[in-house]
Amino acid sequence: MASLFSLAGQTALVTGASRGLGQAIAVALAEAGAKVICASSSSEGSRDTVAKITAAGGQALVLAADLSDEAAVEQLAEQALAQGPVDILVNCGGTIFRAPAHQFPMKEWHKVIAVNLDSAFLLSQRLGAEMIKRKSGKIINIASMLSYSGGITVPAYTASKHAIAGLTKALANEWAQHNIQVNAIAPGYFRTDNTAALQADTERNAAITARIPAARWGEPEDLAGAAVFLASGASDYVNGHVLAVDGGWLAR
């Protein structure tokens, strides 16, 4: 049974791997045996993640790209493929901007959409083309609780995460025939930089915690099992699914 979850001999590209959810996913994939290409916005961004992986006896390397820059994303794909076949793609890199919808700057709208949605499509398209040739591959997109609801003062983020859920299903429909599984993880409320404002808001923090049946916010490591499952042979007949890892938030 353990072999179902083994990633030995495989290579994974994880964006947003410098900290938080991306770092936890990168470390988990490495612990399962994958060589992990850790990508973030700067060449130094993922050094700590690589250090954690190599200290534990795993294999990892650093690449960098500004996910809001289409040319940089395309170059990231080429650099990753230059390392050899990429078996697993995790589109975790993301950003958020908060402002009332009637005052939301279009510059920030375009940036959030570019980072959260466009980069995921571009990387999936480029790496997916190679996966189609090999008739094998796993793509994991990071969705959100705001793939299901609207949120407050984050219209661009919400739009991007609804779109990620739809893109996951659209790619799965086309690529399942090529033995490529495209799925998403929708984290609930996790303690990361992106949720710092919510964590600091005493009233909102308490309201969020009260709704979570597990009675706590998620920690990045809580995503490890879901990520390894969707990256491994254990999920070979799972396609187009958005897996909520939320402590029961959606069930409440």
Backbone bond lengths (Angstrom), bond angles and torsions (degrees), N, CA, C in turn:
res aa  C-N    CA-C-N  psi(-1)  N-CA   C-N-CA  omega(-1)  CA-C   N-CA-C  phi
1 M - - - 1.473 - - 1.524 111.83 -
2 A 1.339 116.85 -38.62 1.464 119.86 -178.28 1.525 111.80 -59.35
3 S 1.346 116.80 -30.89 1.464 120.03 -178.71 1.521 112.28 -65.04
4 L 1.337 116.71 -24.01 1.459 120.35 177.70 1.520 111.46 -60.79
5 F 1.318 116.71 -29.90 1.457 121.71 -175.61 1.531 112.49 -103.05
6 S 1.319 117.16 4.29 1.461 120.49 -179.22 1.528 110.83 -76.31
7 L 1.323 115.37 138.01 1.464 121.73 176.10 1.528 110.81 -114.36
8 A 1.305 116.02 19.08 1.467 120.84 -178.61 1.525 110.76 -57.60
9 G 1.341 115.30 134.66 1.455 121.10 178.43 1.511 114.29 81.53
10 Q 1.326 118.60 2.37 1.461 121.30 -178.70 1.526 110.82 -106.72
11 T 1.329 115.15 158.10 1.457 122.03 178.35 1.515 109.61 -118.77
12 A 1.318 115.93 134.27 1.458 121.69 -179.77 1.524 110.05 -121.64
13 L 1.328 116.52 140.99 1.458 122.66 169.84 1.519 107.52 -108.62
14 V 1.327 116.09 122.70 1.468 121.90 179.47 1.521 108.70 -120.55
15 T 1.321 117.51 118.07 1.468 120.27 174.55 1.522 108.71 -87.58
16 G 1.330 115.69 159.39 1.461 119.68 -177.98 1.514 112.11 65.38
17 A 1.339 115.73 31.79 1.469 120.41 -171.92 1.516 113.93 -86.78
18 S 1.314 118.55 5.01 1.466 119.98 -174.06 1.521 113.27 -73.70
19 R 1.334 117.70 -28.55 1.468 120.29 -175.86 1.525 109.14 -164.68
20 G 1.305 115.30 178.88 1.456 121.39 172.71 1.515 114.21 57.20
21 L 1.330 116.04 -136.27 1.456 121.55 -175.35 1.520 111.92 -62.46
22 G 1.334 116.68 -41.60 1.459 120.50 -178.83 1.510 112.29 -63.35
23 Q 1.319 116.61 -41.58 1.458 120.03 177.93 1.525 110.72 -64.28
24 A 1.320 117.20 -44.23 1.457 120.88 -179.55 1.527 111.38 -62.31
25 I 1.326 116.99 -39.88 1.462 120.98 178.64 1.518 110.64 -67.28
26 A 1.333 116.85 -43.96 1.468 120.70 179.65 1.523 111.01 -59.56
27 V 1.323 116.42 -45.13 1.473 121.15 179.82 1.526 110.05 -64.25
28 A 1.324 117.85 -41.48 1.463 121.25 -179.10 1.520 111.33 -64.15
29 L 1.328 117.34 -42.11 1.465 120.31 179.63 1.524 110.52 -65.59
30 A 1.326 116.01 -38.22 1.470 120.19 177.51 1.522 110.77 -65.32
31 E 1.317 117.34 -41.26 1.465 120.91 179.26 1.521 111.39 -63.74
32 A 1.353 115.84 -26.91 1.464 120.45 178.10 1.528 111.72 -83.86
33 G 1.345 116.40 -2.43 1.458 120.19 173.88 1.502 117.10 113.01
34 A 1.341 118.15 -3.41 1.459 120.32 -178.23 1.526 112.02 -79.69
35 K 1.316 115.71 149.57 1.460 121.60 164.42 1.518 105.84 -82.11
36 V 1.333 117.42 128.57 1.462 120.55 -172.27 1.525 111.73 -115.53
37 I 1.319 115.30 123.88 1.462 121.75 171.68 1.521 106.49 -90.55
38 C 1.318 115.87 112.70 1.465 121.75 -174.60 1.529 109.11 -97.35
39 A 1.311 116.67 113.48 1.461 120.89 -177.30 1.522 111.00 -111.06
40 S 1.330 114.71 139.38 1.461 121.02 174.23 1.522 107.81 -150.26
41 S 1.323 117.06 -174.59 1.456 120.17 -172.31 1.521 114.21 -76.10
42 S 1.324 118.10 -16.74 1.465 120.61 178.94 1.520 110.66 -132.96
43 S 1.318 115.71 157.27 1.463 120.67 -177.23 1.526 111.96 -64.95
44 E 1.327 117.35 -22.09 1.467 121.01 179.22 1.524 112.30 -95.87
45 G 1.330 116.22 -10.53 1.463 120.25 -171.09 1.506 115.36 -58.64
46 S 1.331 117.06 -39.04 1.461 120.12 -174.71 1.522 113.48 -101.90
47 R 1.320 117.51 12.62 1.470 119.84 -178.67 1.525 111.78 -59.84
48 D 1.315 116.39 -39.86 1.463 119.76 -178.81 1.531 110.57 -65.96
49 T 1.346 116.09 -39.41 1.462 120.18 178.86 1.524 110.57 -63.96
50 V 1.332 116.25 -45.39 1.469 120.59 178.82 1.525 110.08 -61.83
51 A 1.329 116.63 -40.04 1.464 120.50 179.35 1.528 110.97 -62.28
52 K 1.326 117.00 -41.04 1.470 120.67 178.47 1.530 110.53 -62.43
53 I 1.335 115.22 -41.65 1.462 119.81 -177.26 1.526 111.15 -69.43
54 T 1.315 116.58 -47.17 1.468 119.63 -177.23 1.530 111.44 -69.29
55 A 1.329 116.76 -32.86 1.468 119.86 178.03 1.526 111.28 -63.77
56 A 1.328 115.54 -27.44 1.457 120.40 179.35 1.528 112.08 -91.80
57 G 1.332 115.91 6.04 1.456 120.18 177.87 1.513 115.05 91.23
58 G 1.330 117.61 9.86 1.460 121.16 179.75 1.509 112.92 -91.88
59 Q 1.339 115.65 177.90 1.458 122.53 179.28 1.520 109.84 -113.28
60 A 1.320 116.42 132.81 1.462 120.36 179.17 1.514 110.27 -158.48
61 L 1.319 115.38 156.54 1.461 121.11 174.09 1.513 108.95 -147.04
62 V 1.328 115.89 165.80 1.464 122.58 -174.48 1.521 111.24 -108.42
63 L 1.327 115.90 135.91 1.458 122.89 166.41 1.528 107.29 -131.95
64 A 1.323 115.66 158.78 1.465 119.43 -177.63 1.513 110.92 -134.43
65 A 1.330 115.96 144.83 1.462 121.12 175.98 1.519 109.71 -163.67
66 D 1.317 115.77 142.10 1.458 122.36 171.47 1.527 106.85 -81.91
67 L 1.313 117.81 108.07 1.457 121.20 -174.27 1.527 113.15 -69.64
68 S 1.325 117.54 -8.56 1.463 119.68 175.54 1.526 111.72 -86.32
69 D 1.328 117.10 -5.64 1.465 123.75 -176.96 1.531 108.76 -108.39
70 E 1.316 117.07 111.93 1.464 121.13 -175.97 1.520 112.45 -57.79
71 A 1.321 116.85 -42.59 1.465 120.33 -179.80 1.524 111.31 -64.10
72 A 1.336 116.31 -38.18 1.462 120.41 179.44 1.529 110.72 -67.54
73 V 1.321 117.19 -36.14 1.463 121.09 178.83 1.526 109.77 -67.30
74 E 1.306 116.91 -42.28 1.461 120.42 178.25 1.530 110.53 -63.36
75 Q 1.336 116.02 -39.31 1.461 119.82 177.89 1.527 110.51 -65.81
76 L 1.331 117.31 -37.86 1.458 121.13 177.33 1.527 110.38 -59.37
77 A 1.319 116.34 -43.60 1.466 120.07 178.86 1.522 110.55 -60.40
78 E 1.333 116.97 -44.18 1.462 120.69 -179.54 1.522 111.29 -65.17
79 Q 1.324 116.32 -41.44 1.465 119.73 179.53 1.527 111.40 -65.07
80 A 1.317 116.17 -38.31 1.464 119.66 178.41 1.525 110.46 -65.83
81 L 1.318 116.88 -44.34 1.465 121.06 -179.27 1.525 111.87 -68.04
82 A 1.325 116.34 -24.48 1.466 120.01 177.21 1.530 111.37 -66.03
83 Q 1.338 116.00 -19.87 1.472 120.61 178.01 1.521 111.65 -80.25
84 G 1.335 116.38 -10.28 1.460 121.78 -175.67 1.510 109.75 123.38
85 P 1.319 118.13 -178.58 1.466 120.57 -179.37 1.528 111.93 -57.47
86 V 1.323 116.03 137.02 1.468 121.11 175.13 1.525 107.25 -101.28
87 D 1.304 116.27 114.94 1.462 122.12 -175.69 1.530 112.68 -86.80
88 I 1.324 115.61 -28.11 1.467 121.49 -173.60 1.524 109.01 -134.49
89 L 1.319 116.88 129.35 1.462 122.22 174.13 1.514 108.74 -119.09
90 V 1.324 116.02 126.56 1.466 120.90 175.48 1.532 107.69 -117.99
91 N 1.325 115.60 111.04 1.461 121.29 178.64 1.521 109.26 -89.43
92 C 1.347 114.65 88.14 1.460 120.16 -175.45 1.535 112.54 -109.22
93 G 1.326 116.94 -19.53 1.464 119.53 -178.10 1.519 111.14 -59.79
94 G 1.313 116.70 133.29 1.459 119.30 -178.25 1.518 112.48 -159.75
95 T 1.324 115.05 167.85 1.459 120.78 177.37 1.521 108.73 -147.30
96 I 1.324 115.88 165.04 1.462 121.38 -179.27 1.521 108.39 -143.50
97 F 1.313 116.45 150.41 1.468 121.75 175.15 1.518 106.99 -141.46
98 R 1.327 115.54 133.25 1.459 120.60 -176.30 1.521 111.30 -110.53
99 A 1.326 114.91 126.38 1.471 121.68 174.39 1.526 107.33 -167.45
100 P 1.329 117.61 149.60 1.465 119.63 175.53 1.529 110.04 -55.53
101 A 1.316 116.66 142.67 1.467 120.61 -174.39 1.532 112.16 -56.70
102 H 1.339 118.15 -37.41 1.460 119.66 -176.88 1.528 112.45 -74.64
103 Q 1.327 116.67 -8.68 1.463 121.03 178.60 1.534 112.21 -119.68
104 F 1.321 116.78 7.64 1.458 120.55 -172.81 1.524 111.07 -68.52
105 P 1.353 118.59 121.30 1.474 120.82 -177.28 1.528 111.37 -69.66
106 M 1.317 116.77 132.65 1.459 120.30 -179.56 1.526 112.01 -62.79
107 K 1.328 116.89 -29.57 1.465 119.62 176.77 1.525 110.17 -59.67
108 E 1.331 116.46 -42.60 1.464 120.58 179.91 1.526 111.26 -73.04
109 W 1.331 116.45 -34.68 1.465 120.02 175.69 1.528 109.99 -57.29
110 H 1.324 116.18 -51.24 1.469 120.52 -177.55 1.530 111.36 -63.08
111 K 1.331 116.82 -37.82 1.468 119.65 -179.92 1.525 111.00 -65.08
112 V 1.329 116.85 -46.47 1.464 120.34 -179.02 1.527 110.75 -62.15
113 I 1.318 117.15 -43.84 1.466 120.77 179.39 1.525 110.62 -64.54
114 A 1.326 116.64 -41.29 1.465 120.53 -179.52 1.521 111.35 -63.31
115 V 1.324 116.48 -46.21 1.470 120.50 -177.06 1.529 111.28 -71.52
116 N 1.316 116.89 -48.47 1.461 120.80 -171.38 1.523 114.02 -80.38
117 L 1.336 116.97 -31.84 1.465 120.04 -173.66 1.525 113.26 -114.84
118 D 1.332 116.25 -53.23 1.466 118.83 -175.20 1.520 111.71 -61.17
119 S 1.326 117.48 -43.26 1.470 119.79 -178.27 1.524 110.74 -64.43
120 A 1.333 117.05 -37.38 1.457 120.65 178.96 1.525 110.57 -64.17
121 F 1.316 116.78 -41.11 1.464 119.66 178.83 1.521 111.15 -68.16
122 L 1.325 117.22 -45.02 1.466 120.55 -178.12 1.527 111.53 -61.85
123 L 1.326 116.79 -45.54 1.467 119.74 179.51 1.522 110.88 -66.78
124 S 1.323 116.83 -40.80 1.461 119.95 178.29 1.525 110.37 -63.71
125 Q 1.309 116.53 -40.91 1.460 121.23 -179.59 1.520 111.34 -63.00
126 R 1.328 116.57 -48.48 1.466 120.51 -175.93 1.529 111.09 -71.08
127 L 1.321 117.20 -49.60 1.465 119.45 -179.62 1.526 111.00 -72.93
128 G 1.330 115.98 -32.49 1.455 119.80 178.17 1.511 112.38 -63.01
129 A 1.332 117.57 -35.30 1.466 120.90 178.37 1.522 110.81 -60.89
130 E 1.340 116.29 -38.20 1.465 120.04 178.12 1.529 110.80 -73.59
131 M 1.338 116.48 -35.88 1.463 119.72 177.14 1.527 110.79 -63.37
132 I 1.316 116.98 -38.01 1.464 121.51 178.33 1.528 110.16 -60.36
133 K 1.322 116.35 -41.46 1.465 120.14 178.86 1.525 111.18 -62.68
134 R 1.328 116.38 -36.49 1.467 120.63 -177.37 1.529 112.57 -89.55
135 K 1.344 116.37 -7.79 1.463 121.81 -178.09 1.528 111.75 58.01
136 S 1.341 115.32 41.63 1.459 119.37 -179.47 1.520 110.01 -167.72
137 G 1.327 117.06 139.00 1.461 119.67 175.15 1.519 112.47 167.54
138 K 1.314 114.76 158.50 1.460 122.57 177.81 1.527 108.90 -130.96
139 I 1.312 116.75 128.74 1.464 121.56 174.92 1.526 107.73 -123.14
140 I 1.320 115.72 127.38 1.470 121.82 179.27 1.522 108.23 -121.59
141 N 1.317 116.48 116.75 1.459 121.47 175.20 1.527 109.21 -97.79
142 I 1.316 115.61 147.74 1.464 118.88 176.83 1.522 108.92 -98.91
143 A 1.321 114.60 111.54 1.453 122.22 178.63 1.537 108.12 -91.43
144 S 1.318 117.76 -143.53 1.463 120.23 -174.22 1.527 109.23 -171.24
145 M 1.325 116.89 164.59 1.456 119.29 168.08 1.524 109.87 -60.88
146 L 1.339 116.07 -24.57 1.469 120.16 177.94 1.520 111.66 -84.30
147 S 1.339 116.56 12.55 1.461 120.73 163.19 1.526 109.48 -82.54
148 Y 1.337 116.16 -12.55 1.464 122.27 -177.63 1.523 112.38 -112.38
149 S 1.326 116.90 -30.32 1.470 120.04 -175.41 1.522 109.82 -128.40
150 G 1.331 116.08 -178.57 1.456 119.61 -171.39 1.506 116.49 -96.08
151 G 1.333 116.99 -26.07 1.454 118.49 -177.30 1.514 112.09 69.45
152 I 1.323 115.09 -176.18 1.467 121.45 -178.94 1.522 108.40 -134.30
153 T 1.296 117.40 128.59 1.474 126.43 177.44 1.522 114.00 62.19
154 V 1.343 117.17 23.16 1.474 120.46 175.88 1.536 110.34 -133.36
155 P 1.337 118.10 54.05 1.470 119.67 -173.62 1.522 113.72 -62.06
156 A 1.325 118.10 -38.08 1.469 119.99 -179.21 1.521 110.83 -69.27
157 Y 1.317 116.84 -43.22 1.462 121.01 178.55 1.526 110.43 -61.07
158 T 1.339 116.17 -45.82 1.454 120.46 179.79 1.520 111.06 -61.47
159 A 1.330 116.53 -44.74 1.471 120.21 178.57 1.522 110.78 -60.42
160 S 1.327 116.61 -42.45 1.468 120.07 -178.08 1.518 111.41 -66.46
161 K 1.333 117.65 -37.32 1.463 120.16 -176.72 1.533 112.21 -79.35
162 H 1.328 117.97 -30.82 1.462 119.50 169.14 1.528 108.92 -62.52
163 A 1.324 115.98 -41.93 1.461 120.48 -178.77 1.526 111.81 -66.30
164 I 1.323 117.01 -37.24 1.470 120.37 178.15 1.528 110.58 -60.90
165 A 1.320 116.94 -40.97 1.467 120.25 177.68 1.527 110.47 -62.11
166 G 1.323 116.47 -42.81 1.460 120.53 178.84 1.507 112.63 -68.04
167 L 1.325 116.51 -41.13 1.463 120.75 178.91 1.531 110.28 -62.58
168 T 1.306 116.56 -40.38 1.470 120.95 178.42 1.525 110.47 -55.88
169 K 1.314 115.95 -45.87 1.470 120.15 -179.11 1.533 111.21 -69.76
170 A 1.330 116.39 -39.47 1.465 119.83 -179.03 1.529 111.42 -63.72
171 L 1.331 117.08 -44.40 1.459 120.34 179.59 1.528 111.00 -68.07
172 A 1.325 116.30 -38.24 1.472 119.90 177.98 1.523 110.38 -60.62
173 N 1.322 117.17 -41.52 1.462 121.02 -179.82 1.528 111.92 -59.75
174 E 1.333 116.56 -38.50 1.463 120.72 -177.73 1.520 112.85 -82.21
175 W 1.335 116.26 -35.48 1.464 118.94 -166.77 1.522 114.94 -104.70
176 A 1.318 118.64 -7.02 1.466 119.97 178.38 1.529 110.66 -59.47
177 Q 1.320 116.34 -34.32 1.465 120.38 -179.96 1.526 112.61 -64.71
178 H 1.330 116.22 -16.86 1.463 121.30 179.10 1.532 111.72 -100.76
179 N 1.326 116.76 15.62 1.468 122.16 -178.90 1.531 111.79 62.64
180 I 1.320 115.45 37.55 1.463 121.84 174.38 1.520 107.48 -113.98
181 Q 1.325 115.90 125.63 1.457 120.38 178.72 1.535 109.34 -101.74
182 V 1.323 114.97 122.85 1.464 121.47 179.10 1.523 107.87 -116.27
183 N 1.314 115.84 115.41 1.460 121.47 -178.55 1.528 109.85 -137.01
184 A 1.308 116.43 174.67 1.463 120.97 178.78 1.515 110.26 -136.44
185 I 1.314 115.08 154.55 1.463 122.09 170.75 1.523 107.18 -112.86
186 A 1.313 115.89 130.14 1.465 121.08 175.95 1.528 108.25 -108.18
187 P 1.325 117.35 96.34 1.470 118.98 179.00 1.525 110.34 -67.81
188 G 1.309 114.95 145.76 1.454 119.25 172.11 1.524 109.44 -79.44
189 Y 1.302 117.30 -141.16 1.467 121.08 -179.74 1.524 109.32 -86.93
190 F 1.328 114.96 107.47 1.461 122.60 -176.98 1.525 110.05 -112.27
191 R 1.297 115.15 151.93 1.464 120.49 177.65 1.529 109.59 -81.01
192 T 1.329 116.00 93.83 1.462 122.42 178.52 1.519 109.08 -137.98
193 D 1.324 115.87 175.80 1.465 120.41 177.92 1.526 111.53 -60.87
194 N 1.347 116.62 -36.79 1.457 120.16 -177.03 1.526 112.85 -64.84
195 T 1.321 117.29 -24.39 1.464 120.19 -179.25 1.522 112.31 -105.31
196 A 1.328 117.27 14.16 1.470 120.90 -177.28 1.524 111.87 -57.85
197 A 1.334 116.24 -39.82 1.466 119.35 -178.93 1.521 111.27 -65.08
198 L 1.330 116.65 -38.96 1.466 120.15 178.48 1.524 111.50 -69.40
199 Q 1.325 116.07 -39.59 1.457 119.81 179.17 1.529 111.13 -63.36
200 A 1.336 116.07 -34.71 1.463 121.42 -177.16 1.533 112.51 -78.97
201 D 1.343 116.37 -17.69 1.456 121.60 179.81 1.534 107.97 -85.43
202 T 1.312 116.58 102.16 1.465 121.84 -173.53 1.519 112.78 -53.92
203 E 1.326 116.56 -44.73 1.464 120.85 -177.36 1.527 111.27 -67.61
204 R 1.333 117.28 -47.65 1.467 121.30 -179.51 1.524 110.83 -66.43
205 N 1.322 116.33 -40.26 1.462 120.37 179.80 1.526 110.21 -58.88
206 A 1.313 115.36 -46.10 1.465 120.11 -178.98 1.527 111.09 -65.26
207 A 1.331 116.91 -40.05 1.464 120.81 -179.46 1.524 111.02 -66.18
208 I 1.329 116.15 -40.55 1.467 120.60 178.62 1.524 110.62 -64.40
209 T 1.321 116.13 -48.65 1.463 120.33 -178.59 1.527 111.24 -61.17
210 A 1.326 116.50 -37.55 1.466 120.64 -179.09 1.518 111.99 -64.61
211 R 1.348 117.12 -27.37 1.468 119.87 -177.93 1.529 111.96 -86.57
212 I 1.320 118.93 -17.11 1.463 121.84 -177.17 1.527 109.46 -83.46
213 P 1.336 119.18 114.74 1.464 120.33 -179.77 1.525 113.47 -55.42
214 A 1.341 117.25 -31.90 1.466 119.70 178.39 1.526 111.73 -72.45
215 A 1.331 116.93 -9.17 1.468 123.69 174.82 1.521 113.57 63.97
216 R 1.321 117.24 26.86 1.465 120.62 174.97 1.525 110.02 -158.07
217 W 1.324 115.43 158.26 1.450 120.61 171.23 1.530 108.73 -73.54
218 G 1.322 116.20 155.61 1.455 120.08 176.97 1.517 111.60 -77.02
219 E 1.307 115.90 150.51 1.460 122.54 170.94 1.524 107.54 -103.98
220 P 1.341 118.54 149.07 1.469 120.56 -177.24 1.528 113.98 -48.18
221 E 1.315 116.88 -37.54 1.469 120.49 -178.61 1.535 112.63 -64.42
222 D 1.331 117.42 -16.90 1.455 120.60 178.76 1.531 112.45 -68.38
223 L 1.329 117.11 -12.80 1.464 120.79 177.97 1.521 112.95 -89.61
224 A 1.335 117.57 -10.37 1.466 121.27 -171.89 1.526 112.58 -56.34
225 G 1.315 117.34 -49.72 1.455 120.62 -176.35 1.521 112.61 -62.59
226 A 1.334 116.31 -44.00 1.462 120.51 -179.95 1.527 110.98 -62.97
227 A 1.335 116.35 -40.72 1.461 120.40 -179.29 1.522 111.63 -65.44
228 V 1.321 116.68 -45.38 1.471 119.98 179.62 1.526 110.10 -65.31
229 F 1.312 117.76 -40.67 1.463 121.11 177.33 1.525 111.46 -57.12
230 L 1.334 116.67 -50.47 1.460 120.26 -176.48 1.528 112.97 -73.20
231 A 1.325 117.24 -17.92 1.463 121.15 178.24 1.518 112.27 -90.54
232 S 1.318 117.66 -12.04 1.465 121.95 -170.31 1.520 112.66 -107.80
233 G 1.325 114.57 174.83 1.449 120.59 177.99 1.512 113.95 -64.78
234 A 1.315 116.85 -15.46 1.466 120.62 178.93 1.525 112.33 -63.57
235 S 1.332 116.67 -20.47 1.473 120.60 -177.81 1.527 112.62 -110.59
236 D 1.327 117.44 25.29 1.462 120.12 -175.17 1.529 114.29 -63.64
237 Y 1.332 118.03 -19.24 1.465 119.80 177.45 1.533 111.32 -113.12
238 V 1.325 115.16 23.04 1.469 121.44 175.72 1.523 107.27 -110.09
239 N 1.310 118.00 121.24 1.454 120.55 -175.83 1.525 111.49 -148.94
240 G 1.328 115.77 135.86 1.452 121.08 178.11 1.516 113.57 72.16
241 H 1.329 116.76 21.73 1.465 121.16 -175.36 1.524 110.83 -100.91
242 V 1.324 116.09 141.49 1.461 121.98 172.86 1.520 107.02 -107.42
243 L 1.325 115.68 108.42 1.464 121.93 -174.63 1.525 110.25 -92.99
244 A 1.305 116.40 113.20 1.470 120.88 178.18 1.523 109.79 -79.63
245 V 1.320 115.70 126.31 1.462 122.21 173.59 1.524 104.85 -119.76
246 D 1.322 115.42 88.48 1.463 120.61 -162.03 1.519 115.22 -136.82
247 G 1.348 117.56 9.39 1.457 119.22 -178.55 1.501 113.86 65.58
248 G 1.358 116.71 13.21 1.450 121.29 178.73 1.533 114.36 98.24
249 W 1.340 116.86 7.41 1.479 121.30 -177.23 1.535 112.03 -51.25
250 L 1.329 117.74 -48.50 1.454 120.43 -175.98 1.529 112.92 -69.83
251 A 1.316 116.22 -23.30 1.456 120.68 -178.98 1.530 112.53 -78.82
252 R 1.332 117.03 -17.11 1.468 120.24 -173.79 1.527 110.08 -75.24
